């Protein structure tokens, strides 16, 4: 593993200085792991606050690609009640072989168990 992925809950955790989110980010940085978020996560989280810019500098934003969109769409077809952003987060992590940091463990674990079996999901 050379990267980790964050979802919206991870960014909110950083924004609110939640100990688990801060510790996970620090651990990733100590191991020189890239911390990325899909562009859809940025759209869900961003409100233009000055403090958000500081957090945004700590992560890399992954652009939406056709391949990523198709992978997420296939997951949505396979798993009822999955959300688009969660499916994109998991598709991104699966494509890059990364771990996902999330505050939405149950929903992402359901996606993992039924579609993205190779993705490791860590709860905040």
Protein Blocks (a to p, Z undefined) as FASTA:
>chain_A
ZZdcddfklmmmmmnopaklmmmmmmmmmnopacdddfklmmmmpgoiaklmmmmmmpcc
ddddfklmmmmmmmmmmmghiafklmmmmmmmmmnopacddfklmlmmmmmmmmmmmbcc
ddZZ
